[in-house]
């Protein structure tokens, strides 16, 4: 199967340019994500490096070679003469094959399946009759904005990284849609998890969190495939392979090293990401309690541009090697990081994530968005939406947008130099080697 994943802003830009000048094909570099029997080509912004290329052309200069371009193209998109007509091809040596699917990554997460000849002939008799709305989801469909939105939601495969307090509530909520879930977390259930996590009890003590949550979700929703449990850190190769299979990522981790790793994967492989963090600090009259939720879309700046990290340098050091990550994990003491947890705050954080996700799928939210909610010492809630500040130059992570698997060897250098313009700490580079073996082995 061959797919083309095109960030929606770039796709619209390409169409606008073709409308202005149909005789000039558009050329974009491509990244690659390969799985067994499956190639996904990732369209990158112009100016990015690439060994593979996409040509987008129009009917009056097709094939692209006749316009003097396209001889080195790996993927071809052909805009036909009729309204809405689009054809896609993959060039493999001397052979040209049909493209199977176009993914428009952005609000609504629309996809287009390219019909092959046998499918075209079979469908000439007309459309299939519209099925009735399933009673189970009738209220959901009405509130989301229609069956088409619900259908797009249901077809998604999502990854949830971090399945603790907020992540378990989020897993339960997303399972109600019948989504295909991949749960990633290396931790086991301990006694202090039982007070706030959803879906678990005393009998799950000592089990991996992802396994316990996955077991609890089996059979919850008709037609839902059993969740896949990955008992690994998100920095490991097995977890990265699972993320590559997903259409949408949800990060619910409790440290900036994991948050940075999730953000890197989302950037490399054009995955929309919703990152959530919650915290309770201090005590009594000086208590601080709040939630940050950030929706990050491809070609809409990365997580480092949208608020950055609290501890960028510490995250870099933790990701320096597998040994450094293990030491950091062993040395952690949650009592030094927060006052505690409340299920009410975790449920609220999960609800904020879902609302951003639902409105993104319904195309009400159309760009990267940061939601900050904070309770004052008197318990009153204030919600704000900090603006996405744009640095003068494109950031180091954004330069890797859509680079795919071929950029993995570049990550050590990236980790040596990564600086978020809005981090509280600034990485100074230095001479310490960063092997980052987890994703490279």
C-alpha positions as CSV (number, residue, x, y, z in Angstrom):
1,X,0.0,0.0,0.0
2,X,1.3,3.5,-0.9
3,X,0.1,6.6,0.9
4,X,0.8,10.3,0.6
5,X,0.5,12.3,3.8
6,X,0.1,16.0,2.9
7,X,-0.2,18.7,5.7
8,X,-3.4,20.6,4.9
9,X,-1.8,24.0,4.8
10,X,0.8,22.8,2.2
11,X,-1.9,21.1,0.1
12,X,-4.0,24.3,0.0
13,X,-1.0,26.3,-0.9
14,X,-0.2,23.9,-3.8
15,X,-3.8,24.2,-5.1
16,X,-3.8,28.0,-4.9
17,X,-0.5,28.1,-6.9
18,X,-1.9,25.7,-9.5
19,X,-5.0,27.8,-9.9
20,X,-2.9,30.9,-10.5
21,X,-0.6,29.1,-12.9
22,X,-1.7,25.7,-14.1
23,X,1.3,25.4,-16.4
24,X,3.8,25.4,-13.6
25,X,4.0,22.1,-11.6
26,X,4.6,22.3,-7.8
27,X,7.6,20.4,-6.3
28,X,8.0,19.3,-2.7
29,X,10.6,17.2,-0.9
30,X,9.4,14.0,0.7
31,X,10.2,12.1,3.9
32,X,9.4,8.4,4.2
33,X,7.8,6.1,6.7
34,X,8.0,2.4,5.8
35,X,6.3,-0.6,7.3
36,X,5.8,-4.1,6.1
37,X,4.1,-3.9,2.8
38,X,3.4,-0.2,3.3
39,X,5.1,3.0,2.2
40,X,3.9,6.4,3.5
41,X,5.4,9.5,1.8
42,X,5.5,12.6,3.9
43,X,5.3,16.0,2.1
44,X,7.8,18.5,3.6
45,X,7.8,22.3,3.3
46,X,9.8,23.7,0.4
47,X,13.4,24.4,1.3
48,X,13.7,21.1,3.3
49,X,16.2,18.5,2.3
50,X,15.0,15.4,0.5
51,X,16.1,12.4,-1.5
52,X,12.5,11.9,-2.7
53,X,10.2,14.4,-4.5
54,X,6.5,15.0,-5.1
55,X,5.3,16.7,-8.2
56,X,1.8,18.3,-8.2
57,X,0.6,19.0,-11.7
58,X,-2.5,20.0,-13.6
59,X,-4.3,18.5,-16.6
60,X,-3.0,20.8,-19.2
61,X,0.6,20.0,-18.6
62,X,0.4,16.3,-17.7
63,X,2.5,14.3,-17.6
64,X,4.9,16.4,-15.6
65,X,7.9,15.4,-17.7
66,X,6.5,17.4,-20.6
67,X,6.8,20.6,-18.5
68,X,10.5,20.0,-18.0
69,X,10.1,18.8,-14.4
70,X,9.2,15.6,-12.7
71,X,11.8,13.1,-14.1
72,X,13.1,12.5,-10.6
73,X,9.6,12.4,-9.0
74,X,8.8,9.6,-6.6
75,X,5.1,10.5,-6.2
76,X,2.9,12.4,-8.7
77,X,-0.4,14.1,-8.0
78,X,-2.5,15.0,-11.0
79,X,-5.2,17.6,-10.7
80,X,-7.8,16.7,-13.4
81,X,-9.9,19.0,-15.6
82,X,-13.2,18.2,-13.8
83,X,-14.0,19.7,-10.4
84,X,-12.7,17.5,-7.6
85,X,-10.8,15.1,-10.0
86,X,-7.5,14.0,-8.5
87,X,-5.2,11.1,-9.5
88,X,-2.1,9.9,-7.7
89,X,0.9,7.7,-8.8
90,X,4.0,6.3,-7.3
91,X,7.1,5.9,-9.5
92,X,9.2,2.8,-8.6
93,X,12.1,2.5,-11.0
94,X,10.6,2.0,-14.5
95,X,7.2,1.1,-13.1
96,X,4.4,3.6,-12.2
97,X,1.7,2.4,-9.8
98,X,-1.5,4.0,-8.5
99,X,-1.3,5.8,-5.2
100,X,-3.7,4.2,-2.8
101,X,-4.6,7.0,-0.3
102,X,-4.1,10.7,0.3
103,X,-4.1,11.8,3.9
104,X,-4.8,15.5,4.5
105,X,-3.4,16.1,7.9
106,X,-5.1,19.0,9.5
107,X,-8.6,20.0,10.7
108,X,-11.0,17.2,10.1
109,X,-8.3,14.7,9.2
110,X,-9.8,14.0,5.8
111,X,-8.6,11.1,3.7
112,X,-9.1,10.3,0.0
113,X,-8.9,6.7,-1.2
114,X,-7.8,6.6,-4.9
115,X,-10.0,4.1,-6.7
116,X,-8.3,1.5,-8.9
117,X,-9.9,0.5,-12.2
118,X,-11.8,-2.5,-10.8
119,X,-13.2,-0.3,-8.0
120,X,-14.2,2.4,-10.5
121,X,-16.0,-0.1,-12.7
122,X,-17.8,-1.7,-9.7
123,X,-19.0,1.7,-8.5
124,X,-20.4,2.9,-11.8
125,X,-23.9,1.8,-10.8
126,X,-24.2,4.6,-8.2
127,X,-23.7,5.2,-4.5
128,X,-24.5,2.7,-1.8
129,X,-27.7,3.5,0.2
130,X,-27.0,5.6,3.3
131,X,-27.0,3.5,6.4
132,X,-29.1,4.6,9.4
133,X,-27.4,6.4,12.2
134,X,-26.4,3.9,14.9
135,X,-28.6,4.5,18.0
136,X,-25.7,4.0,20.3
137,X,-23.9,7.1,19.0
138,X,-26.9,9.1,17.8
139,X,-26.4,11.8,20.5
140,X,-22.7,11.9,19.9
141,X,-23.2,12.3,16.2
142,X,-25.6,15.2,16.6
143,X,-23.3,17.0,19.1
144,X,-20.1,16.5,17.0
145,X,-21.7,18.1,13.9
146,X,-22.9,15.2,11.8
147,X,-22.2,11.7,10.7
148,X,-19.3,12.6,8.5
149,X,-17.4,14.0,11.5
150,X,-18.2,10.8,13.5
151,X,-17.1,8.6,10.7
152,X,-13.7,10.4,10.4
153,X,-13.2,10.1,14.2
154,X,-14.0,6.4,14.2
155,X,-11.5,5.5,11.5
156,X,-8.6,7.0,13.4
157,X,-5.9,4.9,15.0
158,X,-4.6,6.8,18.1
159,X,-1.6,6.5,20.4
160,X,-1.8,7.4,24.0
161,X,1.6,7.9,25.6
162,X,1.4,7.8,29.4
163,X,-1.5,5.8,30.8
164,X,-1.4,6.9,34.4
165,X,-4.0,9.2,36.0
166,X,-5.0,11.5,33.2
167,X,-4.1,8.9,30.5
168,X,-6.4,6.2,32.0
169,X,-9.4,8.6,31.9
170,X,-8.5,9.6,28.4
171,X,-8.2,6.0,27.3
172,X,-11.6,5.2,28.7
173,X,-13.2,8.2,27.0
174,X,-11.6,7.6,23.6
175,X,-12.6,3.9,23.7
176,X,-16.3,5.0,23.7
177,X,-15.8,6.2,20.1
178,X,-14.6,2.7,19.2
179,X,-11.2,3.9,18.1
180,X,-8.2,1.7,17.6
181,X,-5.9,2.4,20.6
182,X,-2.2,1.9,21.1
183,X,-1.2,2.4,24.8
184,X,2.4,3.2,25.6
185,X,3.9,3.3,29.1
186,X,6.7,1.3,30.8
187,X,5.5,1.6,34.4
188,X,3.8,-0.9,36.7
189,X,0.8,-0.2,38.9
190,X,1.8,0.7,42.4
191,X,-0.3,1.2,45.5
192,X,-0.3,5.0,45.2
193,X,-1.8,4.7,41.6
194,X,-5.1,3.2,42.9
195,X,-6.5,6.4,44.3
196,X,-6.7,8.4,41.1
197,X,-6.4,6.1,38.1
198,X,-9.4,4.9,36.2
199,X,-10.2,1.3,35.3
200,X,-8.0,-0.4,37.8
201,X,-8.3,-2.0,41.3
202,X,-6.4,-4.0,43.8
203,X,-6.2,-7.1,41.6
204,X,-4.1,-5.2,39.0
205,X,-1.3,-4.3,41.5
206,X,2.1,-5.1,39.9
207,X,0.7,-5.3,36.3
208,X,1.9,-2.9,33.6
209,X,-0.4,0.1,33.5
210,X,-1.0,-0.4,29.8
211,X,-1.9,-4.0,30.1
212,X,-4.4,-3.4,33.0
213,X,-6.1,-0.5,31.1
214,X,-6.2,-2.5,27.9
215,X,-7.7,-5.5,29.6
216,X,-10.4,-3.3,31.2
217,X,-11.3,-1.8,27.8
218,X,-11.8,-5.1,25.9
219,X,-15.4,-5.5,24.9
220,X,-16.4,-2.0,26.2
221,X,-17.4,-0.8,22.7
222,X,-19.0,-2.9,19.9
223,X,-16.7,-3.4,17.0
224,X,-13.6,-1.9,18.8
225,X,-10.4,-3.9,18.3
226,X,-8.6,-4.8,21.5
227,X,-6.2,-2.0,22.5
228,X,-2.5,-2.7,21.8
229,X,-0.4,-2.5,25.0
230,X,3.3,-1.5,24.6
231,X,5.2,-1.9,27.9
232,X,8.1,0.4,26.8
233,X,9.4,3.9,27.2
234,X,8.3,6.1,24.3
235,X,12.1,6.5,23.5
236,X,12.4,2.8,22.5
237,X,12.2,1.5,19.0
238,X,9.1,-0.6,19.6
239,X,7.2,2.4,20.9
240,X,8.3,4.4,17.8
241,X,7.1,1.7,15.5
242,X,3.7,1.8,17.3
243,X,3.5,5.6,16.9
244,X,4.2,5.4,13.2
245,X,1.1,3.2,12.9
246,X,-1.1,5.9,14.5
247,X,-3.0,8.8,12.9
248,X,-3.2,11.0,16.0
249,X,-1.1,11.1,19.2
250,X,-2.0,12.0,22.8
251,X,0.8,12.7,25.2
252,X,0.0,12.4,28.9
253,X,3.5,12.0,30.3
254,X,4.8,13.4,33.6
255,X,8.3,14.5,32.6
256,X,9.8,16.7,29.9
257,X,12.2,14.1,28.5
258,X,9.2,11.9,27.5
259,X,7.4,15.0,26.3
260,X,10.3,16.0,24.1
261,X,10.5,12.4,22.6
262,X,6.8,12.4,21.8
263,X,7.1,15.8,20.2
264,X,10.0,14.7,18.0
265,X,8.1,11.6,16.8
266,X,5.0,13.8,16.0
267,X,7.2,16.3,14.1
268,X,9.1,13.7,12.1
269,X,6.1,11.7,11.0
270,X,3.4,14.4,10.6
271,X,1.2,13.3,13.5
272,X,-1.2,15.8,15.1
273,X,-0.4,15.8,18.8
274,X,-2.3,16.8,21.9
275,X,0.0,17.2,24.9
276,X,-1.5,17.5,28.4
277,X,0.1,18.2,31.7
278,X,-1.5,18.9,35.1
279,X,-0.1,19.7,38.5
280,X,-0.8,20.6,42.1
281,X,1.9,22.4,44.0
282,X,2.2,24.0,47.4
283,X,-0.2,23.6,50.2
284,X,-3.1,25.3,52.0
285,X,-3.5,29.0,51.0
286,X,-0.4,28.8,48.7
287,X,-1.6,25.9,46.6
288,X,-1.2,26.2,42.8
289,X,-3.3,23.9,40.6
290,X,-3.8,23.8,36.9
291,X,-3.8,22.2,33.5
292,X,-2.0,22.9,30.2
293,X,-3.3,21.3,27.0
294,X,-1.5,22.0,23.7
295,X,-2.8,20.9,20.3
296,X,0.0,20.9,17.8
297,X,-0.7,20.4,14.1
298,X,1.9,19.6,11.3
299,X,3.1,22.8,9.6
300,X,1.7,24.7,12.5
301,X,4.9,25.0,14.5
302,X,6.1,22.3,16.9
303,X,5.6,21.8,20.7
304,X,8.8,23.8,21.4
305,X,7.3,26.8,19.6
306,X,4.0,26.4,21.4
307,X,5.2,27.2,24.9
308,X,8.3,25.0,25.0
309,X,9.4,22.9,28.0
310,X,9.8,23.6,31.6
311,X,13.2,21.8,31.8
312,X,14.7,21.7,28.3
313,X,18.3,21.0,29.5
314,X,17.2,18.3,31.9
315,X,15.2,16.6,29.1
316,X,18.2,16.7,26.8
317,X,20.4,15.1,29.5
318,X,17.9,12.4,30.1
319,X,17.7,11.5,26.4
320,X,21.5,11.5,26.1
321,X,21.5,7.7,26.3
322,X,19.5,4.7,27.5
323,X,21.6,4.6,30.6
324,X,20.9,8.3,31.4
325,X,17.2,7.7,31.0
326,X,17.3,4.8,33.3
327,X,19.2,6.7,36.0
328,X,16.8,9.6,35.7
329,X,13.8,7.3,36.2
330,X,15.3,5.6,39.2
331,X,16.2,8.8,40.9
332,X,12.8,10.4,40.6
333,X,10.8,11.1,43.7
334,X,7.3,12.4,43.0
335,X,7.0,14.1,46.4
336,X,9.7,16.5,45.3
337,X,7.8,17.4,42.1
338,X,4.2,17.9,43.2
339,X,2.0,18.1,46.2
340,X,-0.1,15.2,45.1
341,X,-2.9,14.3,42.7
342,X,-6.7,14.6,42.5
343,X,-8.9,12.5,40.2
344,X,-11.1,15.6,39.7
345,X,-8.2,17.5,38.1
346,X,-7.2,14.5,36.0
347,X,-10.8,14.1,34.8
348,X,-10.9,17.8,34.0
349,X,-7.6,17.6,32.1
350,X,-9.0,14.6,30.1
351,X,-12.2,16.6,29.3
352,X,-10.1,19.5,28.0
353,X,-8.2,17.2,25.7
354,X,-11.3,15.6,24.3
355,X,-12.9,19.0,23.7
356,X,-9.9,20.2,21.6
357,X,-9.8,16.9,19.8
358,X,-13.6,16.9,19.0
359,X,-13.5,20.5,17.7
360,X,-10.4,19.8,15.7
361,X,-12.1,16.9,14.0
362,X,-15.2,19.0,13.4
363,X,-13.0,21.7,11.9
364,X,-14.1,24.3,14.5
365,X,-10.4,24.6,15.7
366,X,-8.2,25.0,12.6
367,X,-4.7,25.7,14.0
368,X,-2.4,24.8,16.9
369,X,-4.0,25.8,20.2
370,X,-2.7,26.2,23.8
371,X,-5.3,26.0,26.6
372,X,-4.2,27.0,30.1
373,X,-6.5,26.5,33.0
374,X,-5.6,27.5,36.6
375,X,-7.4,27.4,39.9
376,X,-6.6,30.2,42.3
377,X,-6.1,29.6,46.0
378,X,-9.8,30.2,46.5
379,X,-10.7,27.4,44.1
380,X,-11.9,29.7,41.2
381,X,-11.1,28.6,37.7
382,X,-9.6,30.9,35.0
383,X,-9.0,29.7,31.4
384,X,-6.8,31.4,28.9
385,X,-5.4,30.7,25.5
386,X,-1.7,31.9,25.3
387,X,-0.8,32.9,21.7
388,X,1.7,30.8,19.7
389,X,4.7,33.1,19.6
390,X,6.8,32.8,16.4
391,X,10.6,33.1,16.6
392,X,12.4,35.1,13.9
393,X,13.9,31.9,12.5
394,X,12.4,28.4,12.1
395,X,13.3,26.3,15.1
396,X,15.6,23.2,15.0
397,X,12.7,20.8,15.5
398,X,10.5,22.4,12.9
399,X,13.3,21.9,10.4
400,X,12.7,18.2,10.9
401,X,9.0,18.4,10.0
402,X,8.0,15.3,7.9
403,X,11.6,14.1,7.6
404,X,10.6,10.6,8.6
405,X,12.9,7.7,9.3
406,X,15.9,9.2,7.4
407,X,16.1,11.9,10.1
408,X,16.6,9.5,13.0
409,X,20.4,9.6,12.7
410,X,20.2,13.4,13.0
411,X,18.6,13.3,16.4
412,X,21.8,13.2,18.4
413,X,22.9,16.5,16.8
414,X,19.5,17.9,17.3
415,X,19.6,17.1,21.0
416,X,23.0,18.8,21.3
417,X,21.6,22.1,19.9
418,X,17.9,22.1,20.7
419,X,16.8,25.3,22.3
420,X,13.2,26.4,22.6
421,X,12.9,30.1,22.5
422,X,10.4,30.0,25.3
423,X,11.9,27.4,27.6
424,X,12.9,28.4,31.1
425,X,16.2,26.8,30.6
426,X,18.6,27.2,27.6
427,X,20.6,24.4,26.2
428,X,24.2,25.5,25.7
429,X,25.3,22.7,23.5
430,X,28.7,21.7,25.0
431,X,30.8,18.7,24.0
432,X,29.1,15.8,25.7
433,X,28.3,13.1,23.1
434,X,24.6,12.3,22.8
435,X,24.2,8.7,21.5
436,X,20.4,8.5,21.7
437,X,20.7,4.7,21.2
438,X,17.0,3.9,21.9
439,X,15.6,5.0,18.6
440,X,18.7,4.1,16.6
441,X,19.3,0.5,17.6
